[in-house]
């Protein structure tokens, strides 16, 4: 765990409580009246349900040659990127070992989204395209944020284990998604493992999921910009900690020998991927501070259990972590079909290092509390 006596203070905590309340009211009003609609050909349109502004900008992302993996900018194994879509899998992350943890397949994912669910308990959505994973899971139910992130991959497979009717029905309605309900119509693409129990025993694989949609051959576009340049403002960083909620607080530790970040939880230590029995790592970390609203439908059959609907369209504050440094950035996403881009305080593009990326969605109420985002050098 980082030494908070040495940690840099979260710059987002400088505003007073009353100022943040005022900002929150403005954001809530904007979120209620402004939606962003994304269209692609004859695909259905859908409102992102979040705030936007005409000052939000993105940079056009280039198309890559077939020898490059579009989601990592790394050379494809065998010289050719697989002609297949991105496959997104919802993965549980309930606190404590022996339940959802340790997960399988996180190191094989090109991208992992770490997203808050009810009570700010975090869950993952892992994205595969260039690599394969033999045991992904435990797979869990779909959430609102999943299909609002999924559109940037154009025509992905979205795998999940059921969910409340409004979310499942929306996924089935959106013709741009290839759905894989692993306890529903596509249950043949997953199986229970004897080492887990209940909801945390269902696992799948990339082979099973791609087997469902053999005619789907369209790779996703790049959703990030990659490059070698690092801004002069980048600060050396040994650890980065995010305090989400009890049991899901995260620490990332820079590993110079592997040129990557090692994932751990403050309560259980270093995380392990059961697919390869190695520590969970990533090349890049993106910390996105997002506004949110509590969804109108209960996830667990009672009041106060509405889903956390994180708003990922528009722009906001955040950080990019790469090469043992962190850079304060503004994140941008123009609309649902667009990827993510980042700019520094001078408005210059901030790129990621070629490799795998974790995206941490941090609710603004968490980010703006002093000590919840810290970095140590």
WOGIBEL-V944600 format. One record per residue. NEAR is the number of other ideal C-beta (glycine too) atoms within 8 Angstrom. Layout:
near=NEAR
near=NEAR
This chain:
near=5
near=12
near=7
near=7
near=4
near=7
near=12
near=8
near=8
near=12
near=6
near=10
near=10
near=4
near=8
near=5
near=5
near=6
near=8
near=11
near=8
near=8
near=9
near=10
near=8
near=8
near=11
near=9
near=8
near=10
near=13
near=6
near=5
near=9
near=8
near=12
near=10
near=12
near=7
near=7
near=4
near=2
near=9
near=7
near=7
near=10
near=7
near=15
near=9
near=13
near=10
near=11
near=7
near=3
near=5
near=11
near=9
near=10
near=7
near=4
near=10
near=5
near=4
near=9
near=4
near=7
near=8
near=11
near=12
near=13
near=14
near=12
near=12
near=9
near=7
near=13
near=6
near=4
near=6
near=7
near=13
near=8
near=6
near=9
near=16
near=13
near=14
near=16
near=15
near=17
near=17
near=15
near=13
near=10
near=11
near=9
near=6
near=4
near=10
near=10
near=13
near=8
near=16
near=12
near=17
near=15
near=11
near=13
near=13
near=13
near=12
near=14
near=13
near=12
near=15
near=13
near=12
near=10
near=6
near=12
near=14
near=13
near=14
near=14
near=13
near=14
near=15
near=17
near=16
near=13
near=10
near=8
near=13
near=8
near=11
near=16
near=16
near=13
near=16
near=11
near=11
near=12
near=12
near=9
near=14
near=15
near=14
near=13
near=12
near=11
near=12
near=13
near=13
near=12
near=9
near=14
near=16
near=15
near=15
near=16
near=13
near=10
near=11
near=9
near=6
near=7
near=16
near=13
near=8
near=10
near=15
near=7
near=7
near=11
near=6
near=9
near=12
near=11
near=10
near=13
near=13
near=15
near=8
near=8
near=5
near=12
near=9
near=5
near=12
near=15
near=6
near=7
near=9
near=5
near=4
near=10
near=4
near=5
near=8
near=12
near=12
near=14
near=14
near=15
near=11
near=13
near=8
near=11
near=15
near=12
near=8
near=11
near=10
near=6
near=4
near=11
near=6
near=8
near=11
near=14
near=10
near=14
near=11
near=13
near=11
near=9
near=7
near=5
near=5
near=8
near=9
near=3
near=8
near=10
near=10
near=7
near=13
near=8
near=11
near=16
near=15
near=12
near=11
near=12
near=11
near=5
near=10
near=12
near=13
near=14
near=13
near=13
near=9
near=10
near=10
near=6
near=4
near=6
near=7
near=9
near=14
near=12
near=14
near=12
near=13
near=9
near=7
near=8
near=5
near=8
near=14
near=9
near=16
near=9
near=13
near=7
near=6
near=8
near=9
near=13
near=13
near=13
near=14
near=13
near=15
near=16
near=13
near=13
near=12
near=12
near=13
near=12
near=9
near=7
near=9
near=3
near=9
near=10
near=10
near=6
near=4
near=6
near=4
near=5
near=10
near=11
near=13
near=14
near=12
near=12
near=14
near=12
near=12
near=12
near=10
near=11
near=9
near=14
near=12
near=14
near=14
near=12
near=7
near=8
near=11
near=11
near=15
near=10
near=12
near=10
near=13
near=13
near=15
near=8
near=10
near=12
near=9
near=10
near=11
near=13
near=14
near=15
near=11
near=13
near=5
near=4
near=5
near=7
near=9
near=10
near=11
near=15
near=10
near=8
near=12
near=13
near=16
near=14
near=12
near=11
near=13
near=14
near=14
near=14
near=7
near=12
near=13
near=11
near=9
near=6
near=10
near=10
near=13
near=13
near=13
near=11
near=8
